């Protein structure tokens, strides 16, 4: 067991404090309407005025100086040179389109285009932030310069944190501002210092350092990540980061992105040259390349290529693209063609297997061609075809070439009351298997398999409008039935290249196929019956959906992999129910037809009053999976204690092994300008040992402390604390 160190995360989070229902914070802003005054002129109003020799005008009492660009309020003002110089004092308030400043005094000179305010408190329009400056200067030559300046998002009188700088300058026409000798204070205690940094003041992307990302976990120790953004071109950029971990050393991370009119993509690379937490100290890496492009109106290109150095890379160092429960990384590259009648794809598909699992077959390459056309109003003609070469790194696994052609005639008839479909198909597959050097194999080097298939499907829709209270609903019952016949051929002389057995779910029982891929096609003489009922509201939103179905086998299957001991499949049922605006429920179940015992089931229900006010309960049961029984229960909750304190928690229990697989608790204090989060968790480590076997008995524990300084722009979310850890949080269902 490992105990993670407490990590203090000092992160500037852009958030709108007024967005929380539990915490109400007033947005500090102001309004400015440009005055209707001729360009180049000013208008002055006051309680009293005195003009000296037509050169100097002195105004006293409630002075209001208006120009096309700004408004100045003061107790007194002196205007000289026909308005070209202005001095104002006494509760001065300067307002323009972007800025509001309260000051002891103001001086303006139109000849040198300079405006200065002394001992000022400023506020930027539509930004929940404010500050003070000993001197604020606005000029055409230098832009905006603030000396001995501070900034905070806290309300007046409650400055829990602030930024203090000797000077902040924002030059006209430049996309970024500059700050010198910046100190960060919590209360009155300085905690961070930067001699110089530049910050963006426009939406345009600029090259420069991004905010650092401190953190820490039990496996990495205390860590500090400093990203640098490189704006290479308008359609190209890169983020380069150095991540130092006290337990593991220095890691380099890079993300490169590009965009053109028809193509876009990104490349990520992470490299740790010497992991000091391992005995070998070997280099560890992760890379990922993703590309999507439009070659023409009908042709597209796709690539997703990635790899990792070792089985425990994701567990030890984390990943933004995969989680520690994954057992393989999927990668592919290829092209697609789409038209009204033809769909074509040509791909190379491969896997990186994580852990000591059987190596998967690679498709090098795989080509699919599907053709569809309407012979007439009643008949459709379709051809599905596929050609692939399968390669395996294991010497006792054969490589193979497979070609499949499947022409079919269908007779569809669809109306509002239901559907009838008759279909006839021929399934022909050819295999060329390289079995040379493979011991004790019953495979043949060359196999031809031709099967015939007939399918008759029908469904009806019964509707009824029902009023309950003041609400109108539409209730439907949709019975459906299917007869399927597929001829038999011995397939024990064919290897398994992309085939696994499908689950008995409601959606699968009407497919008529018990396996993925083409290596095993079961013989069928069966009837499938089922029904679905739905409830929709007047806006056609589905509030309730329930389905149940079963297969009746008229003959026992002759295919060895598909043989069964009874004449009926398990009963498959599914349920989705939006009980009301707050309650959601989802469940599916497979019930054995002879034992009347549950073979598989899952259940999830959630009570949600608001985005951050919810309780979710779920349960998963599998009678037999890889010779093991799965029986797990989980509960997750997010709930406010009061307007400033919030609690989240998650607990998962394995009833089969009588142990807790994950426990997590977090508590947060939030004010209008900062938040403090404390999280504690214990969960299965799920690491692989040296033999590539996942350890299911080792646990990992950790404590984390996060300090969030709330700034400008977007929203934070307390539920994101529930998304940490092994299982995370997901809403149980989403009905339309």
C-alpha positions in Angstrom: 0.0 0.0 0.0 1.3 3.5 -0.8 0.2 6.8 0.7 0.3 9.7 -1.7 1.8 12.9 -0.4 -0.4 15.9 0.2 0.0 18.0 -3.0 -0.9 21.7 -2.9 -2.2 22.6 -6.4 -2.0 26.3 -7.0 -4.0 26.7 -10.2 -5.7 29.7 -11.7 -9.1 28.5 -12.8 -11.2 30.6 -15.1 -14.7 30.6 -13.7 -17.9 32.5 -13.2 -18.6 32.7 -9.5 -22.2 33.7 -10.1 -23.0 30.5 -12.0 -23.5 28.3 -8.9 -26.9 27.8 -7.5 -25.5 27.2 -4.0 -23.2 30.2 -3.9 -24.4 33.6 -5.1 -21.7 36.2 -6.0 -22.5 39.5 -7.5 -20.7 40.1 -10.8 -18.7 43.3 -10.5 -19.4 45.3 -13.6 -20.5 48.7 -14.9 -22.4 50.1 -17.9 -21.2 52.7 -20.4 -23.2 54.4 -23.1 -21.1 56.4 -25.6 -22.2 60.1 -25.4 -23.8 61.7 -28.4 -21.2 64.4 -28.9 -19.4 65.7 -32.0 -15.9 64.2 -32.5 -13.1 66.4 -31.1 -15.4 68.3 -28.6 -16.1 68.0 -24.9 -19.1 69.0 -22.8 -18.8 70.2 -19.2 -21.6 70.4 -16.6 -21.2 71.6 -13.0 -22.9 73.4 -10.1 -20.7 76.5 -10.6 -18.2 77.7 -13.2 -15.6 80.5 -13.6 -13.8 81.5 -16.8 -10.5 83.4 -16.4 -9.4 85.4 -19.5 -11.0 83.0 -21.9 -8.1 80.6 -21.2 -8.9 78.8 -18.0 -12.2 77.5 -16.9 -12.7 76.4 -13.3 -15.7 74.1 -12.5 -16.9 73.3 -8.9 -19.5 70.8 -7.6 -20.8 67.7 -9.4 -18.5 68.2 -12.4 -19.4 66.0 -15.4 -17.0 66.1 -18.3 -18.2 64.3 -21.4 -16.3 63.4 -24.6 -17.2 60.9 -27.4 -15.0 58.3 -25.8 -15.3 58.8 -22.1 -17.0 60.4 -19.1 -15.2 62.0 -16.1 -17.0 62.8 -12.8 -15.3 64.9 -10.1 -15.9 67.5 -7.4 -13.7 70.1 -9.2 -12.0 70.5 -12.5 -9.7 72.9 -14.4 -10.0 73.0 -18.2 -7.3 74.9 -20.1 -6.4 75.6 -23.8 -10.0 75.2 -25.0 -10.3 71.7 -23.4 -6.9 70.4 -24.5 -5.7 70.0 -20.8 -7.9 68.9 -17.9 -7.2 68.5 -14.2 -9.8 67.0 -12.0 -9.8 66.2 -8.3 -12.2 65.1 -5.5 -13.8 61.7 -5.9 -12.8 61.4 -9.6 -14.5 58.6 -11.6 -13.3 57.9 -15.1 -15.4 55.6 -17.4 -14.9 54.5 -20.9 -15.9 51.5 -23.0 -13.6 49.1 -21.3 -12.5 50.7 -18.0 -13.9 52.3 -14.9 -11.4 54.0 -12.5 -12.0 55.7 -9.2 -9.2 58.1 -8.3 -8.0 61.0 -6.1 -6.9 63.0 -9.2 -6.8 63.1 -12.9 -4.7 64.9 -15.5 -5.3 64.8 -19.3 -3.3 66.4 -22.1 -4.7 66.1 -25.6 -1.5 67.4 -27.3 0.6 64.4 -26.1 -2.5 62.2 -25.8 -1.9 61.3 -22.2 -4.3 60.5 -19.4 -3.0 59.9 -15.8 -4.9 59.0 -12.6 -3.3 58.9 -9.2 -4.1 56.5 -6.3 -6.7 54.6 -8.4 -9.0 51.7 -8.0 -9.9 50.2 -11.4 -12.4 47.8 -12.8 -12.5 46.2 -16.3 -15.8 45.9 -18.0 -17.5 42.4 -17.9 -14.6 40.9 -15.9 -15.2 39.8 -12.4 -12.0 41.4 -11.2 -10.7 44.7 -9.9 -7.5 46.2 -8.5 -5.7 49.3 -7.5 -2.7 51.3 -8.8 -0.7 54.2 -7.5 -0.5 55.6 -11.0 -2.6 54.6 -14.1 -1.5 56.1 -17.4 -3.2 55.9 -20.8 -1.3 57.2 -23.8 -1.2 56.8 -27.5 2.5 56.0 -27.5 2.6 53.5 -24.5 -0.9 52.3 -24.2 -2.0 51.5 -20.7 0.6 51.5 -17.9 -0.2 50.7 -14.2 2.4 51.2 -11.6 2.4 49.5 -8.2 -0.7 47.7 -9.3 -2.8 44.9 -7.7 -5.5 42.5 -9.0 -8.1 40.3 -7.4 -11.5 38.7 -8.1 -12.5 38.9 -4.4 -15.3 41.3 -3.3 -14.3 44.6 -1.7 -13.3 44.1 1.9 -12.7 40.4 1.4 -9.4 40.2 -0.5 -8.4 36.6 0.3 -5.9 36.6 -2.5 -4.4 39.2 -4.8 -1.7 39.7 -7.4 0.7 42.6 -6.9 3.1 43.9 -9.5 5.5 46.9 -9.8 4.2 47.6 -13.3 1.7 46.2 -15.8 1.8 47.6 -19.3 -0.6 47.0 -22.2 0.8 48.5 -25.4 -1.6 49.6 -28.2 -1.7 47.1 -31.1 0.1 44.4 -29.2 -1.8 41.1 -28.4 -0.3 40.7 -25.0 0.5 42.6 -21.8 3.6 42.6 -19.7 4.0 42.4 -15.9 7.2 43.1 -13.9 8.1 41.9 -10.4 4.8 40.0 -9.8 4.0 38.6 -6.3 1.1 36.4 -5.5 -0.5 36.8 -2.1 -2.8 34.6 0.0 -4.2 37.1 2.5 -1.1 39.1 3.3 1.4 36.3 2.8 3.4 36.2 -0.4 3.6 32.7 -1.9 4.9 33.1 -5.5 7.1 35.5 -7.4 7.8 36.0 -11.1 10.3 38.7 -12.2 8.6 39.0 -15.6 5.7 37.4 -17.5 3.6 38.2 -20.5 -0.2 37.5 -20.7 -2.6 37.6 -23.6 -5.2 40.4 -23.8 -6.9 39.3 -27.1 -8.4 36.0 -28.3 -5.5 35.5 -30.6 -3.0 32.8 -29.8 0.5 33.9 -28.7 3.8 32.2 -28.1 4.8 32.1 -24.5 4.7 30.2 -21.2 1.3 28.9 -20.0 0.3 28.7 -16.3 2.3 26.0 -14.5 0.5 22.9 -13.3 1.7 21.7 -9.9 0.2 18.4 -8.6 1.1 15.1 -7.1 0.1 11.4 -6.7 1.3 8.4 -4.8 3.2 7.0 -7.8 4.7 10.3 -9.1 5.3 12.1 -5.9 5.1 15.9 -5.9 5.1 17.1 -9.5 5.5 20.4 -11.3 4.6 20.8 -15.0 5.6 23.9 -17.0 4.0 24.1 -20.5 5.3 26.4 -23.2 3.0 27.3 -26.2 4.4 27.9 -29.6 2.2 29.6 -32.2 4.0 28.3 -35.2 1.5 29.6 -37.9 -2.2 30.5 -38.1 -3.0 26.8 -38.8 -0.2 25.2 -36.7 0.9 25.2 -33.1 2.7 23.1 -30.5 2.7 22.8 -26.7 5.9 21.7 -25.1 6.0 20.9 -21.4 8.6 19.8 -18.9 7.1 17.7 -16.0 9.2 17.0 -13.0 8.2 14.2 -10.6 10.0 13.7 -7.3 9.6 9.9 -7.5 10.4 9.4 -11.1 12.4 12.3 -12.6 12.0 14.6 -15.6 9.5 13.9 -18.3 9.1 15.8 -21.6 5.7 16.1 -23.2 4.8 17.6 -26.6 1.6 18.2 -28.5 1.7 19.3 -32.2 -1.5 20.3 -34.0 -2.2 21.3 -37.6 -5.3 22.3 -39.6 -5.9 23.0 -43.3 -9.0 23.3 -45.4 -9.4 19.6 -45.8 -7.2 18.0 -43.2 -6.6 18.2 -39.4 -4.5 16.2 -37.0 -2.4 16.1 -33.9 0.7 14.3 -32.6 1.4 13.7 -28.9 4.7 12.5 -27.5 5.7 11.8 -23.9 9.2 10.7 -22.9 10.7 9.8 -19.6 14.4 9.1 -20.2 15.2 7.6 -16.8 12.4 6.4 -14.4 14.1 6.6 -11.0 11.3 4.6 -9.3 12.1 1.4 -11.3 15.1 -0.8 -10.7 16.1 -0.8 -14.4 15.7 2.9 -14.9 14.6 2.3 -18.5 13.2 5.0 -20.7 9.3 5.1 -20.8 7.3 6.7 -23.6 3.9 7.2 -25.1 3.0 8.5 -28.6 -0.2 9.1 -30.5 -0.9 10.4 -34.0 -4.4 11.2 -35.1 -5.4 12.5 -38.6 -8.7 13.1 -40.4 -8.8 14.4 -43.9 -11.1 14.9 -46.9 -9.3 13.9 -50.1 -12.3 14.7 -52.4 -16.0 14.8 -52.3 -16.2 11.1 -51.8 -12.9 10.1 -50.4 -11.7 10.5 -46.8 -8.5 9.4 -45.0 -8.2 8.4 -41.3 -5.2 7.5 -39.1 -5.0 6.7 -35.4 -1.6 5.3 -34.4 -0.3 5.0 -30.9 2.0 3.0 -28.6 3.4 2.8 -25.1 6.7 1.5 -23.8 5.4 -0.9 -21.1 2.3 -2.3 -19.5 2.2 0.0 -16.5 2.8 3.3 -18.3 -0.9 4.5 -18.0 -1.2 3.3 -14.4 2.0 5.0 -13.3 2.1 8.2 -15.3 -1.6 8.7 -16.4 -3.0 9.4 -19.9 -5.5 11.9 -21.3 -6.6 9.3 -23.9 -6.7 5.9 -22.0 -7.4 4.7 -18.5 -5.8 2.0 -16.4 -8.5 -0.5 -17.1 -7.7 -0.7 -20.8 -6.0 -4.0 -22.0 -5.0 -2.8 -25.5 -4.4 0.2 -27.7 -6.2 0.1 -31.0 -4.5 1.7 -34.0 -5.5 2.0 -37.7 -4.9 3.9 -40.9 -6.9 3.9 -44.1 -9.2 5.5 -46.6 -13.0 5.5 -47.1 -15.2 6.1 -50.2 -18.9 6.9 -50.0 -21.5 7.3 -52.7 -25.2 6.6 -53.1 -24.6 3.0 -54.1 -21.1 2.1 -53.0 -19.2 2.2 -49.7 -15.5 1.2 -49.8 -12.8 1.2 -47.1 -9.2 0.1 -47.1 -7.5 -0.1 -43.7 -4.5 -1.4 -41.8 -5.6 -2.4 -38.3 -3.3 -3.3 -35.4 -3.3 -3.6 -31.6 -0.9 -2.9 -28.8 -1.7 -5.5 -26.2 -1.3 -4.4 -22.5 -0.5 -7.2 -20.1 0.0 -10.9 -20.6 -2.9 -11.5 -23.0 -3.1 -13.5 -26.2 -1.7 -11.4 -29.0 -4.5 -10.1 -31.3 -4.5 -10.6 -35.1 -3.5 -7.6 -37.2 -5.4 -6.9 -40.4 -2.7 -6.0 -42.9 -4.7 -4.8 -44.8 -8.5 -5.1 -44.6 -10.7 -4.0 -47.5 -14.5 -3.8 -47.5 -16.8 -3.1 -50.5 -20.6 -2.8 -50.1 -23.0 -2.2 -53.0 -26.7 -1.4 -52.7 -29.3 -0.6 -55.3 -33.1 -0.7 -55.8 -34.0 -3.1 -58.5 -37.6 -1.7 -58.4 -40.1 -0.4 -55.9 -40.3 -3.8 -54.2 -36.8 -5.4 -54.5 -33.4 -4.3 -53.2 -30.1 -5.9 -54.3 -27.1 -5.7 -52.0 -23.6 -7.1 -52.0 -21.3 -7.1 -49.0 -17.7 -8.1 -49.6 -14.5 -8.2 -47.6 -10.9 -9.1 -48.2 -8.3 -9.2 -45.4 -4.9 -10.6 -44.5 -4.4 -11.5 -40.8 -1.0 -11.5 -39.2 0.0 -12.7 -35.7 3.4 -12.4 -34.0 3.1 -15.7 -32.3 4.8 -18.6 -34.1 2.0 -21.1 -33.2 -0.7 -18.9 -34.6 -1.3 -19.1 -38.4 -1.4 -16.2 -40.7 -4.4 -16.2 -43.1 -5.9 -14.6 -46.1 -9.7 -14.3 -46.1 -12.2 -13.2 -48.8 -15.9 -13.0 -48.2 -18.8 -12.2 -50.7 -22.4 -11.9 -49.6 -25.0 -11.0 -52.2 -28.6 -10.7 -51.0 -32.1 -9.9 -52.3 -34.5 -8.2 -49.9 -38.2 -7.3 -50.2 -38.9 -4.5 -47.8 -42.4 -3.2 -47.0 -42.7 -0.3 -44.6 -45.8 1.6 -43.4 -46.7 3.7 -40.4 -48.3 0.7 -38.8 -45.3 -1.6 -39.1 -42.7 -3.3 -41.3 -42.3 -6.6 -43.2 -38.9 -7.7 -44.6 -38.0 -10.8 -46.5 -34.4 -11.5 -47.3 -32.4 -14.2 -49.2 -28.6 -14.3 -48.9 -25.6 -16.4 -50.0 -22.5 -16.2 -47.8 -19.3 -17.4 -49.5 -15.9 -17.2 -47.7 -12.5 -18.4 -48.9 -9.5 -18.9 -46.5 -5.9 -19.4 -47.4 -4.2 -20.3 -44.0 -0.4 -20.6 -43.5 -0.2 -23.6 -41.2 3.3 -24.6 -42.0 5.4 -25.2 -38.8 2.3 -25.2 -36.5 2.1 -28.3 -34.3 -1.0 -30.4 -33.7 -3.4 -28.3 -35.8 -6.7 -29.4 -37.3 -6.8 -26.4 -39.7 -6.7 -26.8 -43.4 -4.5 -24.6 -45.6 -7.4 -23.9 -48.0 -11.1 -23.7 -47.1 -14.2 -22.8 -49.1 -17.4 -22.2 -47.1 -20.7 -21.4 -48.8 -23.9 -21.0 -46.8 -27.4 -20.0 -47.6 -29.6 -17.8 -45.4 -33.3 -16.8 -45.4 -34.8 -14.3 -43.1 -38.4 -13.1 -42.6 -39.0 -10.2 -40.2 -42.1 -8.3 -39.2 -43.1 -5.7 -36.6 -46.3 -3.8 -35.8 -46.9 -0.5 -34.0 -49.9 0.0 -31.8 -50.4 3.6 -30.6 -52.7 5.1 -28.0 -53.0 8.6 -26.7 -53.4 8.9 -22.9 -54.0 11.9 -20.7 -52.7 11.8 -17.2 -53.5 14.9 -15.2 -52.8 17.9 -17.4 -50.2 16.0 -19.6 -50.8 14.2 -22.8 -48.7 11.1 -23.7 -48.4 8.6 -26.6 -48.1 5.0 -25.5 -46.9 2.5 -28.1 -46.6 -1.3 -28.1 -44.4 -2.8 -30.8 -44.4 -6.6 -31.1 -41.9 -8.1 -33.5 -41.0 -11.5 -34.8 -38.3 -13.1 -37.0 -37.7 -16.4 -38.7 -34.1 -17.2 -39.6 -32.6 -20.1 -41.4 -28.9 -20.6 -42.1 -27.4 -23.7 -43.6 -24.6 -25.7 -41.9 -21.0 -26.4 -42.8 -18.2 -27.7 -40.6 -15.9 -24.8 -39.7 -13.5 -26.5 -37.2 -10.8 -26.3 -39.9 -10.9 -22.5 -39.8 -8.9 -20.4 -37.4 -10.3 -17.6 -35.2 -9.0 -14.2 -36.5 -11.5 -11.6 -35.6 -14.3 -13.6 -33.9 -15.7 -13.6 -30.4 -19.1 -14.6 -29.0 -21.8 -12.0 -28.7 -23.8 -11.3 -25.6 -27.5 -12.2 -25.5 -28.9 -8.7 -25.4 -32.2 -7.5 -26.9 -30.5 -5.8 -29.8 -28.3 -8.9 -30.6 -31.0 -11.6 -30.6 -32.6 -10.2 -33.8 -29.2 -10.2 -35.6 -29.3 -14.0 -35.9 -25.5 -14.3 -35.5 -23.9 -15.4 -32.3 -20.4 -14.3 -33.2 -18.6 -11.2 -34.3 -16.5 -11.4 -37.5 -16.8 -14.1 -40.1 -14.8 -17.0 -38.8 -17.8 -18.7 -37.3 -21.3 -18.4 -38.8 -23.7 -20.5 -36.8 -26.4 -22.6 -38.5 -29.9 -21.4 -37.6 -33.5 -22.7 -37.7 -35.1 -20.4 -35.2 -37.8 -17.9 -34.4 -37.1 -14.7 -32.4 -40.0 -13.0 -30.7 -39.9 -9.7 -28.8 -41.8 -6.5 -28.0 -41.0 -2.9 -27.1 -43.2 -0.4 -25.4 -42.6 3.4 -25.3 -44.1 6.4 -23.7 -43.4 9.8 -25.3 -44.7 13.3 -24.3 -46.3 16.0 -26.4 -42.8 17.2 -27.5 -42.0 13.6 -28.8 -39.5 13.1 -25.9 -39.1 9.5 -25.0 -39.7 9.1 -21.3 -40.0 5.4 -21.0 -38.8 2.4 -23.1 -38.9 -1.3 -22.2 -38.0 -4.3 -24.4 -38.1 -8.1 -23.9 -37.3 -10.9 -26.3 -36.2 -14.5 -26.7 -35.0 -17.0 -29.4 -36.8 -20.3 -29.9 -34.6 -22.8 -31.6 -36.5 -25.2 -33.9 -33.4 -27.4 -34.3 -30.2 -27.7 -32.3 -27.2 -26.1 -33.9 -24.7 -28.4 -35.5 -21.8 -25.9 -35.4 -19.7 -27.1 -32.5 -19.0 -23.6 -31.0 -22.7 -22.9 -31.1 -24.2 -26.1 -29.6 -26.7 -25.6 -26.7 -28.5 -27.8 -24.2 -32.0 -26.4 -24.7 -34.3 -25.1 -27.3 -34.6 -21.5 -26.1 -32.1 -18.7 -25.5 -31.9 -16.6 -22.4 -34.7 -14.0 -22.0 -33.2 -10.5 -22.8 -34.8 -7.4 -21.4 -33.9 -3.7 -21.3 -35.4 -0.7 -19.5 -34.8 3.0 -19.7 -37.1 5.3 -17.6 -37.0 9.0 -17.0 -39.3 8.9 -13.9 -39.5 12.7 -13.6 -37.2 15.6 -14.0 -35.0 14.3 -11.1 -35.1 10.5 -11.3 -33.4 8.4 -14.0 -33.3 4.6 -14.2 -31.6 2.1 -16.6 -31.5 -1.7 -16.4 -30.8 -4.7 -18.6 -31.0 -8.4 -17.7 -30.5 -11.8 -19.3 -32.5 -14.6 -17.6 -31.7 -18.3 -18.2 -34.7 -20.1 -19.7 -34.3 -23.4 -17.7 -32.6 -22.4 -14.5 -34.7 -19.1 -14.2 -31.5 -17.6 -12.8 -30.0 -14.3 -13.8 -27.0 -14.8 -16.1 -26.2 -11.1 -16.6 -27.7 -7.9 -15.2 -26.9 -4.2 -14.7 -28.8 -1.6 -12.9 -28.3 2.2 -12.4 -30.5 4.8 -10.9 -29.8 8.5 -10.3 -31.5 11.2 -8.3 -30.4 14.6 -9.6 -31.7 17.9 -8.3 -29.0 20.1 -9.9 -25.8 19.7 -11.8 -23.9 19.3 -8.5 -26.6 17.8 -6.4 -27.1 14.1 -7.2 -27.0 10.5 -5.8 -26.3 7.5 -8.1 -26.6 3.8 -7.3 -25.5 1.0 -9.6 -25.0 -2.8 -9.6 -23.4 -5.2 -12.1 -23.8 -9.0 -12.0 -22.3 -11.7 -14.3 -22.8 -15.3 -13.4 -19.7 -16.5 -15.2 -17.0 -14.5 -17.0 -13.6 -16.2 -17.7 -14.4 -18.7 -14.9 -15.2 -15.8 -12.4 -18.4 -14.4 -11.0 -18.9 -10.6 -11.0 -21.1 -9.1 -8.3 -20.4 -5.4 -7.7 -22.2 -2.6 -6.1 -21.5 1.2 -6.3 -22.8 4.5 -5.0 -21.7 8.0 -5.9 -23.0 11.3 -4.5 -22.4 15.0 -4.8 -24.3 17.2 -2.3 -23.9 20.7 -0.8 -23.6 21.1 2.9 -24.4 24.8 2.7 -23.7 27.6 0.3 -19.9 27.4 0.7 -19.2 23.7 1.7 -19.7 20.8 -0.7 -19.2 17.1 -0.3 -18.7 14.3 -2.9 -18.1 10.6 -2.3 -17.9 7.3 -4.1 -17.9 3.7 -2.9 -17.6 0.4 -4.8 -18.0 -3.1 -3.2 -17.1 -6.5 -4.6 -19.6 -8.9 -3.0 -18.0 -12.0 -4.6 -14.6 -11.2 -3.0 -16.1 -9.5 0.1 -13.9 -6.4 -0.3 -14.1 -2.7 -1.2 -12.6 -2.0 -4.6 -12.7 1.8 -4.4 -13.6 4.4 -1.8 -13.3 8.1 -2.5 -14.3 11.2 -0.6 -13.9 14.9 -1.3 -14.9 18.1 0.5 -14.7 21.6 -0.9 -14.9 25.1 0.6 -15.8 27.8 -2.0 -16.0 31.5 -1.7 -16.6 34.0 -4.5 -12.9 34.2 -5.4 -11.2 31.0 -4.2 -11.9 27.4 -3.4 -10.1 24.7 -1.4 -10.6 20.9 -2.2 -9.4 18.0 -0.1 -9.8 14.4 -1.6 -9.0 11.1 0.0 -9.2 7.8 -1.9 -8.2 4.1 -1.8 -8.5 1.8 -4.8 -7.1 -1.2 -6.6 -3.7 -0.5 -8.0 -4.4 -2.7 -11.1 -0.7 -2.8 -12.0 1.0 -5.6 -14.0 3.8 -7.7 -12.6 6.9 -8.7 -14.5 5.1 -11.5 -16.1 2.4 -9.2 -17.5 -0.3 -10.4 -15.1 -2.5 -7.8 -13.5 -2.3 -7.7 -9.7 -5.8 -7.7 -8.3 -4.8 -7.7 -4.6 -2.6 -4.6 -4.3 -4.3 -1.3 -3.2 -3.2 2.3 -3.6 -4.2 5.2 -1.3 -3.8 8.9 -1.7 -4.6 12.3 -0.3 -4.7 15.5 -2.5 -5.2 19.2 -1.6 -6.1 21.6 -4.3 -6.3 25.4 -4.0 -8.3 27.0 -6.8 -8.1 30.8 -7.5 -11.2 31.8 -9.4 -10.8 34.2 -12.2 -12.6 35.1 -15.3 -14.7 33.6 -18.0 -16.1 30.0 -17.6 -17.4 27.7 -14.9 -16.0 25.2 -12.5 -17.8 22.0 -11.7 -17.8 20.1 -8.4 -18.8 16.9 -10.1 -15.4 16.7 -11.8 -14.0 15.5 -8.4 -16.2 12.4 -8.9 -14.6 11.8 -12.3 -11.2 11.1 -10.6 -10.1 7.6 -9.6 -10.7 4.1 -10.9 -14.4 4.1 -11.9 -15.2 7.8 -12.3 -18.7 9.1 -12.8 -21.1 8.8 -15.8 -24.8 9.6 -16.0 -26.7 6.3 -16.3 -28.7 7.1 -19.4 -29.6 9.8 -21.9 -33.1 9.6 -23.5 -33.9 11.9 -26.3 
